[in-house]
């Protein structure tokens, strides 16, 4: 196991460098950052040249990338155009987004897997049909529609929640935004778990466990569920990074100043340092989540071993 983890960590290095290089190139072709910094009023040539020298934009792109990567390995993600270090923006944005993502993942695990197991064991029955129709509706409705409807009903008309979330929001305040963020993924987790349970229910090892007289709950939890969760764990593992990076709509609806909000502001203002810095951290989240998913395979299925 140790050799496998070390090999995977070494494999993550070129993936990380290639991903950050691609992101760096894509962000720098979005437009002229100096033009975005000056706003609607065009900067005079002297001011534009001074800004390019100050932010290192007058150097070749490959030199900018090497300088950026060298600073990243020392914990310096650059300075935003407003003069604030990007690390300070991360310190305020990532905690609330991490809490929001944790709430969303818990909804996926608790609600999604529970509904998937129930419908998988009762395939073809009314509860199965009802859940399938409900998940289809959830997948079909855009996130901004469901978010605005819940905000209007629960926040404005009924007053059960705050229409906008405070900057230091706790887990309780993030329940509704987390549900909105997880809604589509929750529906997919439910369907994926249902399909996996229904297929494995007819497997030989399940029939053997039943023939041996094992209790039903033990057959489901110890045999059926563990093997059926492998594709679900894969989906949830990859969804962690997607939720953190794709929370722009949810954070805009509930006025959450998290990662999605900062990315939106950075793209809107063509702030390359902010966008590249935040996306670099999200790449690391994707890579670590992918590694953890692979290690969880061995926990769920003892037959899987890593050399």
Residue frames relative to the residue before (quaternion, step in Angstrom):
aa qw qx qy qz dx dy dz
X 1.0000 0.0000 0.0000 0.0000 0.00 0.00 0.00
X 0.6572 0.5253 -0.3129 0.4406 3.57 0.97 -0.90
X 0.6544 0.5021 -0.3127 0.4711 3.58 0.99 -0.82
X 0.6341 0.5295 -0.3315 0.4557 3.57 1.03 -0.76
X 0.6546 0.5068 -0.3147 0.4644 3.60 0.92 -0.89
X 0.6518 0.5091 -0.3172 0.4640 3.58 0.96 -0.87
X 0.6522 0.5082 -0.3175 0.4642 3.59 0.96 -0.83
X 0.6597 0.4995 -0.3135 0.4659 3.57 0.97 -0.80
X 0.6336 0.5254 -0.3363 0.4577 3.59 1.00 -0.73
X 0.6506 0.4984 -0.3143 0.4790 3.58 1.03 -0.76
X 0.6445 0.5139 -0.3217 0.4659 3.58 1.07 -0.69
X 0.6147 0.5690 -0.3476 0.4214 3.57 1.14 -0.55
X 0.5658 0.6297 -0.3861 0.3665 3.60 1.14 -0.56
X 0.7188 0.4049 -0.2886 0.4859 3.68 0.66 -0.92
X 0.6051 0.5450 -0.3648 0.4513 3.60 1.09 -0.61
X 0.6543 0.5114 -0.3046 0.4665 3.56 0.98 -0.86
X 0.6684 0.4908 -0.3069 0.4670 3.59 0.90 -0.89
X 0.6724 0.4961 -0.3045 0.4572 3.59 0.90 -0.88
X 0.6577 0.5128 -0.3119 0.4553 3.59 0.97 -0.84
X 0.6859 0.4749 -0.2920 0.4677 3.57 0.87 -0.92
X 0.6184 0.5336 -0.3481 0.4602 3.60 1.06 -0.68
X 0.6579 0.5043 -0.3080 0.4668 3.57 0.94 -0.88
X 0.6501 0.5097 -0.3101 0.4705 3.57 0.97 -0.87
X 0.6463 0.5319 -0.3158 0.4468 3.56 0.95 -0.93
X 0.6734 0.4858 -0.2972 0.4713 3.58 0.93 -0.89
X 0.6680 0.5097 -0.3092 0.4453 3.60 0.91 -0.91
X 0.6654 0.4998 -0.3120 0.4584 3.59 0.94 -0.85
X 0.6991 0.4870 -0.2820 0.4412 3.58 0.96 -0.81
X 0.6681 0.4480 -0.3242 0.4977 3.61 1.20 -0.17
X 0.4217 0.7050 -0.4748 0.3158 3.61 1.23 0.10
X 0.7282 -0.3188 0.2575 0.5494 3.55 1.06 -0.71
X 0.6480 -0.5037 0.3935 0.4142 3.53 -1.30 0.00
X 0.3863 -0.7449 0.4860 0.2444 3.63 -0.51 1.11
X 0.6195 0.5489 -0.3504 0.4384 3.58 1.04 -0.68
X 0.6278 0.5245 -0.3367 0.4662 3.57 1.05 -0.74
X 0.6544 0.4971 -0.3110 0.4775 3.57 1.03 -0.76
X 0.6410 0.5268 -0.3235 0.4550 3.57 1.09 -0.70
X 0.6886 0.4824 -0.2859 0.4597 3.58 1.00 -0.78
X 0.4102 -0.7257 0.4666 0.2956 3.57 1.20 -0.44
X 0.8050 -0.2658 0.1966 0.4926 3.54 -1.18 -0.59
X 0.6761 0.4469 -0.2925 0.5075 3.57 1.10 -0.61
X 0.3994 -0.7395 0.4933 0.2241 3.55 -0.69 1.08
X 0.4532 -0.6855 0.5010 0.2716 3.56 -0.98 0.92
X 0.4789 -0.6259 0.5145 0.3378 3.53 -1.15 0.53
X 0.6777 -0.5344 0.3066 0.4013 3.63 -1.08 0.60
X 0.6537 0.5172 -0.3341 0.4399 3.61 0.95 -0.79
X 0.6655 0.4895 -0.3025 0.4754 3.59 0.94 -0.86
X 0.6449 0.5202 -0.3237 0.4569 3.59 0.97 -0.83
X 0.6561 0.5003 -0.3152 0.4689 3.59 0.96 -0.82
X 0.6468 0.5167 -0.3230 0.4587 3.60 0.99 -0.78
X 0.6521 0.5083 -0.3143 0.4665 3.58 0.99 -0.80
X 0.6447 0.5170 -0.3276 0.4581 3.59 1.00 -0.77
X 0.6488 0.4941 -0.3216 0.4811 3.58 1.01 -0.75
X 0.6565 0.5350 -0.3186 0.4257 3.58 0.94 -0.89
X 0.7706 0.3294 -0.1715 0.5180 3.59 0.95 -0.87
X 0.5320 -0.6693 0.3921 0.3396 3.60 1.24 0.20
X 0.4225 0.7319 -0.4481 0.2916 3.58 1.20 0.37
X 0.5894 0.5844 -0.3711 0.4163 3.60 1.25 -0.11
X 0.6036 0.5584 -0.3560 0.4441 3.58 1.27 -0.13
X 0.6446 -0.5027 0.3811 0.4319 3.61 -1.21 0.32
X 0.6421 -0.5740 0.3573 0.3614 3.53 -1.16 0.69
X 0.6539 0.5167 -0.3301 0.4431 3.59 0.97 -0.79
X 0.6336 0.5088 -0.3357 0.4765 3.59 1.09 -0.62
X 0.6161 0.5393 -0.3423 0.4609 3.57 1.06 -0.74
X 0.6694 0.5010 -0.3057 0.4555 3.57 0.96 -0.89
X 0.6612 0.4987 -0.3153 0.4633 3.61 0.89 -0.86
X 0.6412 0.5098 -0.3235 0.4736 3.58 1.00 -0.77
X 0.6504 0.5217 -0.3134 0.4545 3.55 0.96 -0.88
X 0.6844 0.4795 -0.2935 0.4643 3.61 0.85 -0.94
X 0.6264 0.5282 -0.3426 0.4596 3.57 1.02 -0.70
X 0.6672 0.4840 -0.2998 0.4803 3.58 1.02 -0.76
X 0.6029 0.5745 -0.3587 0.4217 3.60 1.07 -0.75
X 0.6902 0.4846 -0.2898 0.4525 3.59 0.90 -0.88
X 0.6742 0.4181 -0.3048 0.5270 3.59 1.26 -0.08
X 0.5962 -0.6031 0.3472 0.4002 3.59 1.30 0.17
X 0.5748 0.5659 -0.3842 0.4492 3.59 1.25 0.26
X 0.1126 -0.8186 0.5625 0.0286 3.59 -0.49 1.21
X 0.6676 -0.5195 0.2979 0.4423 3.57 1.18 0.42
X 0.4496 -0.6653 0.5361 0.2604 3.50 -1.40 -0.09
X 0.4437 -0.6810 0.5159 0.2707 3.55 -0.93 0.91
X 0.6570 -0.5464 0.3544 0.3797 3.54 -1.24 0.41
X 0.6403 0.5021 -0.3414 0.4706 3.59 1.21 -0.24
X 0.6061 -0.5960 0.3331 0.4080 3.58 1.32 0.19
X 0.5798 0.5823 -0.3730 0.4309 3.60 1.27 -0.09
X 0.4865 -0.6580 0.4763 0.3219 3.63 -0.85 0.87
X 0.5488 -0.6285 0.4433 0.3276 3.56 -1.03 0.81
X 0.6040 0.5681 -0.3609 0.4269 3.60 1.07 -0.64
X 0.6236 0.5192 -0.3480 0.4696 3.59 1.09 -0.58
X 0.6261 0.5127 -0.3366 0.4816 3.59 1.04 -0.71
X 0.6405 0.5190 -0.3210 0.4662 3.58 1.03 -0.79
X 0.6487 0.5439 -0.3231 0.4231 3.58 0.97 -0.83
X 0.7112 0.4094 -0.2585 0.5097 3.59 1.13 -0.54
X 0.7117 0.4792 -0.2658 0.4395 3.60 1.05 -0.70
X 0.7030 0.5056 -0.2988 0.4011 3.59 0.77 -0.97
X 0.6246 0.5457 -0.3849 0.4048 3.70 0.83 -0.67
X 0.7031 0.4463 -0.2907 0.4712 3.61 0.81 -0.91
X 0.6464 0.5017 -0.3323 0.4691 3.62 1.02 -0.67
X 0.6188 0.5290 -0.3465 0.4661 3.59 1.05 -0.69
X 0.6498 0.4950 -0.3213 0.4790 3.60 0.95 -0.81
X 0.6415 0.5167 -0.3208 0.4675 3.58 0.98 -0.82
X 0.6652 0.4974 -0.3031 0.4672 3.60 0.97 -0.84
X 0.6207 0.5374 -0.3415 0.4575 3.60 1.02 -0.76
X 0.6465 0.5044 -0.3203 0.4743 3.59 0.95 -0.85
X 0.6638 0.5039 -0.3098 0.4578 3.59 0.92 -0.89
X 0.6588 0.5004 -0.3126 0.4667 3.61 0.93 -0.86
X 0.6339 0.5229 -0.3367 0.4598 3.61 1.01 -0.75
X 0.6191 0.5190 -0.3432 0.4792 3.59 1.03 -0.70
X 0.6480 0.5163 -0.3206 0.4591 3.58 0.94 -0.85
X 0.7036 0.4703 -0.2779 0.4544 3.58 0.85 -0.97
X 0.7415 0.4262 -0.2442 0.4572 3.58 0.68 -1.09
X 0.7662 0.3633 -0.2092 0.4869 3.57 0.63 -1.11
X 0.6921 0.5063 -0.2939 0.4221 3.58 0.79 -0.98
X 0.7043 0.4455 -0.2754 0.4793 3.58 0.80 -0.98
X 0.6296 0.5371 -0.3424 0.4448 3.61 0.98 -0.78
X 0.6815 0.4628 -0.2920 0.4859 3.59 0.87 -0.90
X 0.6376 0.5372 -0.3301 0.4426 3.58 1.03 -0.72
X 0.6528 0.4976 -0.3138 0.4773 3.58 1.00 -0.81
X 0.6612 0.5160 -0.3143 0.4448 3.59 0.88 -0.91
X 0.7131 0.4380 -0.2663 0.4783 3.58 0.87 -0.90
X 0.6259 0.5430 -0.3413 0.4437 3.59 1.09 -0.65
X 0.6846 0.4612 -0.2775 0.4915 3.56 1.07 -0.72
X 0.7561 0.2930 -0.1689 0.5604 3.60 1.21 -0.46
X 0.1015 0.8379 -0.5276 0.0966 3.54 0.94 0.88
X 0.7982 0.2724 -0.2299 0.4856 3.55 -0.92 1.01
X 0.6026 0.5564 -0.3665 0.4392 3.58 1.24 -0.19
X 0.7205 -0.4573 0.2857 0.4359 3.63 -1.22 0.28
X 0.6452 0.5149 -0.3419 0.4492 3.62 0.94 -0.79
X 0.6237 0.5325 -0.3373 0.4622 3.59 1.06 -0.71
X 0.6688 0.4976 -0.2972 0.4656 3.58 0.89 -0.91
X 0.6553 0.5209 -0.3143 0.4478 3.58 0.95 -0.87
X 0.6753 0.4845 -0.2969 0.4702 3.60 0.91 -0.90
X 0.6325 0.5292 -0.3351 0.4556 3.59 0.99 -0.77
X 0.6587 0.4931 -0.3075 0.4780 3.58 0.97 -0.83
X 0.6497 0.5213 -0.3185 0.4524 3.58 0.99 -0.84
X 0.6715 0.4834 -0.3035 0.4726 3.59 0.92 -0.86
X 0.6175 0.5392 -0.3460 0.4562 3.58 1.06 -0.66
X 0.6392 0.5108 -0.3186 0.4785 3.58 1.03 -0.78
X 0.6537 0.5196 -0.3130 0.4525 3.59 0.92 -0.92
X 0.6674 0.4942 -0.3030 0.4676 3.58 0.94 -0.86
X 0.6831 0.5114 -0.2857 0.4361 3.59 1.03 -0.80
X 0.6778 0.4809 -0.2981 0.4695 3.60 1.06 -0.69
X 0.4419 -0.6946 0.4909 0.2851 3.65 -0.75 0.94
X 0.6163 -0.5854 0.3843 0.3603 3.55 -1.14 0.67
X 0.6644 0.5116 -0.3319 0.4320 3.60 0.93 -0.80
X 0.6167 0.5291 -0.3530 0.4639 3.60 1.15 -0.51
X 0.6908 0.4656 -0.2861 0.4734 3.60 0.80 -0.99
X 0.6453 0.5265 -0.3254 0.4477 3.58 1.01 -0.75
X 0.6797 0.4820 -0.2924 0.4692 3.56 0.90 -0.89
X 0.6338 0.5278 -0.3335 0.4567 3.61 1.03 -0.76
X 0.6772 0.4745 -0.2956 0.4785 3.60 0.90 -0.91
X 0.6354 0.5209 -0.3322 0.4632 3.58 1.00 -0.75
X 0.6624 0.5030 -0.3062 0.4631 3.59 0.98 -0.83
X 0.7180 0.4497 -0.2629 0.4617 3.58 0.83 -0.98
X 0.7772 0.3793 -0.1983 0.4612 3.57 0.64 -1.16
X 0.7536 0.4117 -0.2184 0.4636 3.58 1.04 -0.72
X 0.7741 0.3614 -0.1861 0.4854 3.56 0.81 -1.00
X 0.7730 0.3717 -0.2110 0.4688 3.61 0.67 -1.07
X 0.7973 0.3066 -0.1589 0.4950 3.59 0.78 -0.98
X 0.3363 -0.7933 0.4578 0.2191 3.60 1.20 -0.35
X 0.3578 0.7524 -0.4861 0.2638 3.60 1.13 0.54
X 0.7854 0.1521 -0.0834 0.5942 3.58 1.11 -0.61
X 0.5493 -0.5648 0.4806 0.3851 3.55 -1.31 0.13
X 0.5104 -0.6674 0.4363 0.3220 3.62 -0.82 0.90
X 0.7711 0.1587 -0.1032 0.6079 3.58 1.12 -0.68
X 0.4349 -0.7167 0.4939 0.2307 3.55 -1.04 0.83
X 0.4805 -0.6687 0.4877 0.2899 3.58 -1.01 0.81
X 0.6474 -0.5505 0.3504 0.3936 3.63 -1.13 0.54
X 0.7555 0.3201 -0.1877 0.5399 3.61 1.03 -0.75
X 0.1198 0.8460 -0.5108 0.0947 3.57 1.01 0.82
X 0.3327 -0.7324 0.5627 0.1906 3.53 -1.03 0.87
X 0.7423 -0.4064 0.2826 0.4516 3.54 -1.32 -0.01
X 0.6399 0.5440 -0.3380 0.4246 3.60 0.99 -0.77
X 0.6827 0.4851 -0.2845 0.4665 3.57 1.01 -0.81
X 0.6968 0.4714 -0.2594 0.4743 3.57 1.23 -0.46
X 0.3706 0.7545 -0.4828 0.2455 3.62 1.21 0.14
X 0.7113 0.4405 -0.2689 0.4772 3.59 0.78 -0.99
X 0.6568 0.4726 -0.3370 0.4813 3.67 0.85 -0.74
X 0.6400 0.5224 -0.3304 0.4564 3.59 1.03 -0.71
X 0.6358 0.5162 -0.3255 0.4726 3.57 1.06 -0.72
X 0.6389 0.5096 -0.3229 0.4773 3.58 1.02 -0.80
X 0.6655 0.5070 -0.3057 0.4545 3.59 0.90 -0.90
X 0.7495 0.4121 -0.2129 0.4724 3.58 0.98 -0.87
X 0.4212 0.7638 -0.4461 0.2002 3.60 1.20 -0.31
X 0.7129 0.4369 -0.2735 0.4756 3.60 0.73 -1.00
X 0.6653 0.4928 -0.3058 0.4702 3.60 0.90 -0.88
X 0.6129 0.5494 -0.3458 0.4504 3.58 1.05 -0.74
X 0.6461 0.5147 -0.3192 0.4645 3.57 0.98 -0.81
X 0.6615 0.4949 -0.3078 0.4720 3.59 0.98 -0.81
X 0.6279 0.5248 -0.3369 0.4656 3.60 1.01 -0.78
X 0.6334 0.5303 -0.3286 0.4579 3.59 0.98 -0.82
X 0.6962 0.4636 -0.2782 0.4722 3.58 0.82 -0.95
X 0.6594 0.5075 -0.3174 0.4548 3.59 0.95 -0.82
X 0.6545 0.4962 -0.3109 0.4782 3.59 0.98 -0.83
X 0.6305 0.5405 -0.3309 0.4483 3.59 0.96 -0.83
X 0.6817 0.4867 -0.2918 0.4617 3.57 0.85 -0.95
X 0.6735 0.4993 -0.2987 0.4559 3.57 0.92 -0.91
X 0.6490 0.5065 -0.3153 0.4720 3.61 0.97 -0.83
X 0.6704 0.5082 -0.3055 0.4460 3.58 0.88 -0.92
X 0.6707 0.4864 -0.3052 0.4694 3.61 1.01 -0.74
X 0.7189 0.4483 -0.2600 0.4632 3.60 0.84 -0.95
X 0.5389 0.6362 -0.4054 0.3749 3.60 1.19 -0.41
X 0.7122 0.4296 -0.2474 0.4970 3.57 1.18 -0.57
X 0.4436 0.7138 -0.4469 0.3065 3.61 1.26 0.14
X 0.6437 -0.5517 0.3766 0.3734 3.54 -1.25 0.48
X 0.6638 0.5176 -0.3345 0.4238 3.59 0.90 -0.83
X 0.6237 0.5186 -0.3471 0.4707 3.60 1.12 -0.56
X 0.6555 0.4954 -0.3139 0.4758 3.59 0.94 -0.83
X 0.6281 0.5275 -0.3354 0.4633 3.59 1.06 -0.70
X 0.6564 0.5098 -0.3117 0.4604 3.58 0.94 -0.87
X 0.6516 0.4950 -0.3158 0.4803 3.59 1.03 -0.77
X 0.6574 0.5169 -0.3138 0.4496 3.58 0.98 -0.84
X 0.6451 0.5182 -0.3215 0.4604 3.59 1.12 -0.58
X 0.5310 -0.6701 0.3861 0.3462 3.57 1.26 -0.07
X 0.3456 0.7450 -0.5080 0.2598 3.60 1.17 0.38
X 0.5734 -0.5916 0.4270 0.3726 3.61 -1.05 0.65
X 0.6261 -0.5831 0.3715 0.3604 3.56 -1.11 0.73
X 0.6691 0.5037 -0.3183 0.4441 3.59 0.88 -0.87
X 0.6514 0.5018 -0.3246 0.4675 3.59 1.08 -0.67
X 0.6109 0.5378 -0.3495 0.4640 3.58 1.04 -0.70
X 0.6865 0.4866 -0.2880 0.4571 3.57 0.94 -0.89
X 0.7572 0.4142 -0.2289 0.4501 3.60 0.74 -1.05
X 0.7573 0.4086 -0.2186 0.4602 3.60 0.84 -0.93
X 0.7853 0.3098 -0.1530 0.5138 3.60 1.03 -0.67
X 0.7647 0.3959 -0.2258 0.4556 3.56 0.52 -1.17
X 0.7210 0.4744 -0.2723 0.4255 3.57 0.72 -1.07
X 0.6523 0.5368 -0.3352 0.4172 3.61 0.87 -0.88
X 0.7033 0.4400 -0.2750 0.4859 3.59 0.89 -0.83
X 0.6664 0.5115 -0.3103 0.4450 3.58 1.05 -0.65
X 0.6462 0.5637 -0.3239 0.3997 3.59 1.14 -0.49
X 0.4607 0.7069 -0.4521 0.2892 3.63 1.17 -0.25
X 0.7080 0.4102 -0.2972 0.4921 3.69 0.73 -0.82
X 0.6141 0.5472 -0.3536 0.4454 3.60 1.10 -0.60
X 0.6431 0.5120 -0.3148 0.4745 3.58 0.99 -0.85
X 0.6157 0.5442 -0.3410 0.4566 3.58 1.04 -0.75
X 0.6748 0.4910 -0.2948 0.4654 3.58 0.88 -0.93
X 0.6870 0.4796 -0.2985 0.4569 3.60 0.83 -0.95
X 0.6244 0.5524 -0.3424 0.4333 3.59 1.01 -0.77
X 0.6978 0.4355 -0.2696 0.5007 3.57 0.90 -0.87
X 0.6358 0.5588 -0.3304 0.4177 3.59 1.13 -0.57
X 0.5184 0.6507 -0.4237 0.3582 3.61 1.17 -0.41
X 0.7074 0.4404 -0.2601 0.4878 3.55 0.80 -1.02
X 0.6339 0.5397 -0.3320 0.4434 3.57 1.04 -0.77
X 0.6481 0.5116 -0.3224 0.4629 3.59 1.01 -0.75
X 0.6627 0.5046 -0.3132 0.4562 3.59 0.95 -0.86
X 0.7380 0.4090 -0.2372 0.4815 3.57 0.91 -0.86
X 0.7377 0.4214 -0.2260 0.4765 3.57 1.14 -0.58
X 0.4473 0.7087 -0.4406 0.3219 3.58 1.21 0.39
X 0.3137 0.7856 -0.4946 0.1995 3.59 1.24 0.22
X 0.6843 0.4927 -0.2956 0.4489 3.60 0.82 -0.99
X 0.6782 0.4917 -0.2947 0.4598 3.57 0.86 -0.98
X 0.6845 0.4801 -0.2964 0.4616 3.58 0.90 -0.85
X 0.6246 0.5185 -0.3463 0.4703 3.58 1.08 -0.57
X 0.6475 0.5296 -0.3265 0.4401 3.59 0.96 -0.83
X 0.7940 0.3022 -0.1357 0.5096 3.57 0.82 -1.02
X 0.4521 -0.7255 0.4269 0.2949 3.59 1.28 0.36
X 0.3131 0.7316 -0.5282 0.2962 3.57 0.87 1.03
X 0.2593 -0.7821 0.5500 0.1364 3.58 -0.65 1.10
X 0.2386 0.7869 -0.5224 0.2257 3.52 0.50 1.26
X 0.8103 -0.2489 0.1981 0.4921 3.53 -1.25 -0.53
X 0.6590 0.5172 -0.3140 0.4468 3.57 0.90 -0.89
X 0.6440 0.5198 -0.3163 0.4637 3.56 1.00 -0.83
X 0.6793 0.4869 -0.2963 0.4623 3.58 0.88 -0.92
X 0.6301 0.5170 -0.3349 0.4727 3.60 1.03 -0.72
X 0.6402 0.5240 -0.3215 0.4606 3.57 0.97 -0.84
X 0.6769 0.4809 -0.2930 0.4739 3.57 0.89 -0.91
X 0.6501 0.5247 -0.3200 0.4469 3.58 1.01 -0.79
X 0.6633 0.4821 -0.3014 0.4866 3.58 0.99 -0.82
X 0.6477 0.5356 -0.3202 0.4371 3.57 0.95 -0.87
X 0.7642 0.3434 -0.1768 0.5166 3.58 1.00 -0.85
X 0.4093 -0.7289 0.4508 0.3130 3.59 1.33 0.13
X 0.2950 0.7527 -0.5194 0.2768 3.56 1.04 0.88
X 0.2402 -0.8332 0.4814 0.1278 3.56 0.12 1.30
X 0.6350 0.5453 -0.3448 0.4248 3.61 0.93 -0.82
X 0.6682 0.4949 -0.3033 0.4653 3.59 0.93 -0.85
X 0.6817 0.4926 -0.2980 0.4514 3.58 0.81 -0.98
X 0.6919 0.4730 -0.2892 0.4625 3.59 0.78 -0.99
X 0.6514 0.5306 -0.3224 0.4361 3.60 0.95 -0.80
X 0.6923 0.4670 -0.2804 0.4733 3.57 0.86 -0.94
X 0.6711 0.4855 -0.3114 0.4658 3.59 0.92 -0.83
X 0.5848 0.5700 -0.3702 0.4428 3.61 1.09 -0.60
X 0.6630 0.4804 -0.3020 0.4882 3.59 0.95 -0.83
X 0.6395 0.5208 -0.3307 0.4588 3.60 1.00 -0.74
X 0.5960 0.5441 -0.3614 0.4670 3.60 1.09 -0.62
X 0.6465 0.5083 -0.3171 0.4724 3.58 0.97 -0.83
X 0.6264 0.5303 -0.3362 0.4619 3.59 1.02 -0.76
X 0.6368 0.5236 -0.3214 0.4659 3.59 0.96 -0.85
X 0.6888 0.4919 -0.2928 0.4447 3.59 0.82 -0.97
X 0.6727 0.4833 -0.3017 0.4722 3.59 0.91 -0.88
X 0.6405 0.5172 -0.3273 0.4638 3.60 0.97 -0.81
X 0.6341 0.5286 -0.3251 0.4614 3.58 1.02 -0.76
X 0.6539 0.5040 -0.3087 0.4724 3.58 0.99 -0.80
X 0.6606 0.5050 -0.3117 0.4598 3.60 0.93 -0.86
X 0.6141 0.5407 -0.3484 0.4573 3.59 1.04 -0.72
X 0.6593 0.5079 -0.3142 0.4569 3.59 0.89 -0.88
X 0.6689 0.4897 -0.3047 0.4691 3.59 1.01 -0.77
X 0.6331 0.5382 -0.3391 0.4411 3.59 1.10 -0.62
X 0.5205 0.6371 -0.4203 0.3828 3.58 1.17 -0.43
X 0.6768 0.5000 -0.2923 0.4544 3.57 0.94 -0.91
X 0.6271 0.5241 -0.3402 0.4651 3.58 1.15 -0.56
X 0.7036 0.4636 -0.2664 0.4680 3.57 0.94 -0.87
X 0.7983 0.1533 -0.0640 0.5788 3.58 0.98 -0.82
X 0.3320 -0.7819 0.4904 0.1948 3.64 -0.27 1.20
X 0.5832 0.5951 -0.3832 0.3986 3.59 1.16 -0.37
X 0.6298 0.5224 -0.3369 0.4659 3.57 1.22 -0.43
X 0.0405 0.7891 -0.6087 0.0722 3.55 -0.75 1.08
X 0.2387 -0.7659 0.5830 0.1290 3.54 -1.07 0.81
X 0.2799 -0.7674 0.5569 0.1507 3.55 -0.82 1.02
